[in-house]
Amino acid sequence: MFTILIIEDEKKIGDLIAKDLKKWGYAPRLIHDFQKVEETFLAVQPHLVILDINLPYFNGFYWCERIRRHSNAPIIFLSSRTEEIDMMMALNIGGDDFIQKPFSMDMLLTKVHALLRRTYTYHTIETDIIVHRDLALHSKKSVICIQDNEVELTRNEFKILCILLEHKNQIVQRDEIMRALWEDESFIDDNTLTVNVNRLRHKLREHGLDDYIQTKKGQGYMLI
């Protein structure tokens, strides 16, 4: 699970960000003592930082420089400042992205997902969270979350969804899914695959995800 440190002195904004990050399976941590940002960072060792510029005592530029002495974790600046010089400075001193307030939570989440994927999935560790539309799959815990609800799946249903999510926007052949399940020591034939996919669709539909899995006639299945 990825830990995200939120350095934001507006409590309502910080709480809102933390709530949404938690919903998507992240572990948010909020700064409460703005004189001890560096100490908190070292104690938490977050995978990503969301950092405001206007803070008590020292501004976000100062803390970005302090953090960069210890870590290359992605930093997203979040600020009401609109001057181009502020954005340039944020990126020049080590920030990875800059979002202006007021901001879209969907946009913030999209940037968080993208930065974590680029930083960790292809380099140091495999991410255990795959996000697609309103669904988050936790591979290590073998559960899925749809909005605030944890949805129980059978072993085969979970594996099928994993395969489709790993190849989203691509058609996955029925034979490919069956081979993957067979290699996982879970025998499944063509009819059993159909039953499992239909059950999976029903569970997703119950939580508001209609037409989540599309059938490509004569080929297989696909997530869009």
C-alpha positions as CSV (number, residue, x, y, z in Angstrom):
1,M,0.0,0.0,0.0
2,F,1.4,3.4,-1.0
3,T,1.7,6.0,1.8
4,I,1.0,9.6,0.8
5,L,2.0,12.6,3.0
6,I,-0.3,15.6,2.8
7,I,1.3,18.9,3.8
8,E,-1.7,21.2,3.8
9,D,-2.6,23.7,6.5
10,E,-6.3,24.2,5.4
11,K,-7.8,21.4,7.5
12,K,-11.0,20.9,5.3
13,I,-8.9,20.5,2.1
14,G,-6.4,18.2,3.9
15,D,-9.2,16.0,5.3
16,L,-11.0,15.9,1.9
17,I,-7.8,14.8,0.1
18,A,-7.1,12.2,2.8
19,K,-10.7,10.8,2.6
20,D,-10.5,10.3,-1.2
21,L,-7.0,8.8,-1.1
22,K,-8.1,6.3,1.5
23,K,-11.1,5.4,-0.6
24,W,-8.7,4.4,-3.4
25,G,-6.6,2.2,-1.1
26,Y,-3.8,4.6,-0.3
27,A,-2.6,5.3,3.2
28,P,-2.8,9.1,3.7
29,R,-0.9,10.9,6.5
30,L,-1.6,14.5,7.4
31,I,0.9,16.9,8.9
32,H,-0.2,18.5,12.1
33,D,3.0,20.2,13.3
34,F,4.2,22.5,10.6
35,Q,7.5,23.1,12.4
36,K,8.4,19.4,12.1
37,V,7.6,18.7,8.4
38,E,11.1,17.2,7.8
39,E,11.0,15.0,10.9
40,T,7.5,13.8,10.0
41,F,8.6,13.0,6.5
42,L,11.6,10.9,7.7
43,A,9.4,9.1,10.2
44,V,6.6,8.3,7.7
45,Q,8.9,7.6,4.6
46,P,6.0,8.3,2.2
47,H,5.9,7.2,-1.5
48,L,4.5,10.5,-2.6
49,V,4.0,14.0,-1.1
50,I,1.2,16.5,-1.7
51,L,2.6,19.9,-0.7
52,D,1.0,23.3,-0.3
53,I,3.2,26.4,-0.8
54,N,1.6,28.8,1.7
55,L,2.3,27.2,5.1
56,P,3.0,28.4,8.6
57,Y,6.6,29.0,9.6
58,F,8.3,28.0,6.3
59,N,6.8,27.7,2.9
60,G,6.5,24.7,0.6
61,F,9.5,25.7,-1.4
62,Y,11.7,25.4,1.7
63,W,10.2,22.0,2.7
64,C,10.6,20.7,-0.9
65,E,14.3,21.4,-0.8
66,R,14.6,19.8,2.7
67,I,12.8,16.7,1.5
68,R,15.0,16.4,-1.6
69,R,18.0,16.1,0.6
70,H,16.6,12.7,1.7
71,S,14.4,11.3,-1.0
72,N,13.3,11.3,-4.6
73,A,9.7,10.6,-3.8
74,P,7.3,12.4,-6.2
75,I,6.1,15.8,-4.9
76,I,2.9,17.4,-6.2
77,F,2.6,21.1,-5.3
78,L,-1.0,22.2,-4.5
79,S,-1.4,26.0,-4.3
80,S,-3.6,29.0,-4.9
81,R,-0.7,30.8,-6.4
82,T,-1.2,31.5,-10.1
83,E,2.0,33.3,-11.1
84,E,4.1,31.4,-13.7
85,I,7.2,32.1,-11.6
86,D,5.8,30.1,-8.7
87,M,5.1,27.1,-10.9
88,M,8.5,27.3,-12.5
89,M,10.2,27.5,-9.0
90,A,8.2,24.6,-7.7
91,L,9.4,22.4,-10.6
92,N,12.9,23.7,-10.6
93,I,13.6,22.9,-6.9
94,G,12.4,19.3,-7.2
95,G,8.6,19.2,-7.6
96,D,7.1,16.8,-10.1
97,D,3.8,18.5,-10.8
98,F,1.8,21.6,-9.9
99,I,-2.0,21.9,-9.4
100,Q,-3.7,25.2,-8.8
101,K,-6.5,25.7,-6.3
102,P,-9.4,25.4,-6.6
103,F,-8.7,22.0,-8.0
104,S,-10.6,18.9,-9.3
105,M,-10.2,16.0,-7.0
106,D,-10.4,13.7,-10.0
107,M,-7.5,15.5,-11.6
108,L,-5.4,15.2,-8.4
109,L,-6.1,11.5,-8.1
110,T,-5.3,11.0,-11.7
111,K,-1.9,12.7,-11.2
112,V,-1.3,10.7,-8.0
113,H,-2.0,7.4,-9.8
114,A,0.2,8.4,-12.8
115,L,3.2,9.5,-10.7
116,L,3.1,6.4,-8.5
117,R,2.8,4.2,-11.5
118,R,5.7,5.8,-13.3
119,T,7.9,6.0,-10.2
120,Y,7.4,2.6,-8.7
121,T,5.7,0.1,-11.1
122,Y,8.4,0.2,-13.7
123,H,11.4,0.6,-11.4
124,T,11.5,-0.6,-7.8
125,I,8.4,-2.4,-6.8
126,E,5.2,-3.7,-8.3
127,T,2.1,-1.7,-7.3
128,D,-0.5,-3.8,-5.5
129,I,-3.3,-1.4,-6.5
130,I,-4.8,-1.2,-10.0
131,V,-7.4,1.6,-10.5
132,H,-9.9,1.6,-13.3
133,R,-13.0,3.9,-13.4
134,D,-14.6,3.6,-9.9
135,L,-12.9,0.3,-9.0
136,A,-9.7,-0.3,-7.1
137,L,-8.2,-3.8,-7.1
138,H,-5.8,-4.7,-4.3
139,S,-3.8,-7.6,-5.6
140,K,-2.0,-8.5,-2.3
141,K,-5.2,-8.5,-0.3
142,S,-7.2,-10.1,-3.0
143,V,-10.1,-7.7,-2.7
144,I,-11.7,-5.0,-4.8
145,C,-13.2,-1.7,-3.6
146,I,-15.9,0.1,-5.5
147,Q,-16.3,3.6,-4.0
148,D,-16.5,2.9,-0.3
149,N,-17.6,-0.7,-0.6
150,E,-15.4,-3.8,-0.4
151,V,-16.7,-6.4,-2.8
152,E,-16.0,-10.1,-2.2
153,L,-15.0,-12.2,-5.2
154,T,-14.2,-15.9,-5.6
155,R,-10.7,-16.8,-6.5
156,N,-11.5,-17.3,-10.1
157,E,-13.5,-14.1,-10.4
158,F,-10.7,-12.1,-8.8
159,K,-8.1,-13.7,-11.2
160,I,-10.2,-13.0,-14.2
161,L,-10.6,-9.3,-13.2
162,C,-6.9,-9.1,-12.6
163,I,-6.1,-10.3,-16.1
164,L,-8.6,-7.9,-17.7
165,L,-7.3,-4.9,-15.6
166,E,-3.7,-5.7,-16.6
167,H,-4.8,-5.5,-20.2
168,K,-7.4,-2.8,-20.1
169,N,-8.4,-1.3,-23.4
170,Q,-7.2,-4.5,-25.1
171,I,-9.2,-7.6,-26.0
172,V,-8.2,-10.6,-23.9
173,Q,-8.8,-13.9,-25.6
174,R,-10.9,-16.5,-23.7
175,D,-8.1,-19.0,-24.2
176,E,-5.6,-16.6,-22.7
177,I,-7.7,-16.3,-19.5
178,M,-8.2,-20.0,-19.2
179,R,-4.5,-20.7,-19.7
180,A,-3.7,-18.1,-16.9
181,L,-6.1,-19.8,-14.6
182,W,-4.8,-23.3,-15.5
183,E,-1.3,-22.2,-14.7
184,D,-2.5,-21.0,-11.4
185,E,-3.7,-24.6,-10.6
186,S,-7.3,-23.6,-11.0
187,F,-8.9,-25.8,-13.7
188,I,-11.4,-24.0,-15.8
189,D,-13.1,-24.9,-19.1
190,D,-15.0,-22.7,-21.6
191,N,-18.4,-23.1,-19.9
192,T,-16.9,-22.5,-16.5
193,L,-15.3,-19.3,-17.7
194,T,-18.6,-18.0,-19.0
195,V,-20.3,-18.7,-15.7
196,N,-17.5,-17.0,-13.7
197,V,-17.5,-13.9,-16.0
198,N,-21.3,-13.6,-15.7
199,R,-21.1,-13.9,-11.9
200,L,-18.4,-11.2,-11.8
201,R,-20.5,-8.9,-14.0
202,H,-23.5,-9.4,-11.7
203,K,-21.4,-8.4,-8.6
204,L,-20.0,-5.3,-10.4
205,R,-23.5,-4.4,-11.6
206,E,-24.9,-4.6,-8.1
207,H,-22.4,-1.8,-7.2
208,G,-23.2,0.5,-10.1
209,L,-20.7,-0.7,-12.7
210,D,-22.9,-1.6,-15.6
211,D,-21.3,-2.9,-18.8
212,Y,-17.9,-2.9,-17.1
213,I,-16.8,-6.1,-18.9
214,Q,-17.5,-6.1,-22.6
215,T,-17.8,-9.2,-24.7
216,K,-16.1,-9.2,-28.1
217,K,-17.9,-11.9,-30.0
218,G,-15.7,-14.7,-31.1
219,Q,-12.7,-13.2,-29.4
220,G,-12.9,-12.6,-25.7
221,Y,-13.4,-9.8,-23.2
222,M,-12.4,-6.2,-22.8
223,L,-12.4,-3.3,-20.3
224,I,-12.8,0.2,-21.7
